[in-house]
């Protein structure tokens, strides 16, 4: 694994986003107080775009780096193994979808097909550890077009990181990110015509930057310490 290259990609993506937001924010000094409030609406939209964009980039980079290691499910922690086998698990609860390497069951009854798949899974358990790790990134790192705290926590948990850090590191974290999401949606859909005051914007910005930094820390620690491997002390 090219740790130096991955670190550079991670840092570069975060820095250019922060630089762009800083450049846009600096334009506030040239505006009247009324125009500043209106301008912050545009900043909120850009802040959300970079928040979602960085989180998706960084977590996808992590998953892709693991996929490229040519590991098996028996070599990685249970979160990564479950993420890699997510299509299999989804197939087990949906009688209409193929399970993959499990043999198909010919029956017109959905309940029979579902029960048969459970039996097949038990018979195939000893082969699961040998399955290659292939995290379906589009499914596992799915921001659902609205990266709320709960959605981000789901993605982080799927990849084996301590999702509780995103609830405990700052008392108002979830509230501020929900405000960011709601404001972005209202502005984008034309529901909010009034501007934003400085205190509110700066509070949301600090929280958002803090989460982006935490995601960078998650990914870098995960790669550097090989936390994706089994028994490496990952949460």
Order of alpha helices (4+ residues) and beta strands (2+ residues): alpha-alpha-alpha-alpha-alpha-alpha-alpha-alpha-alpha-alpha
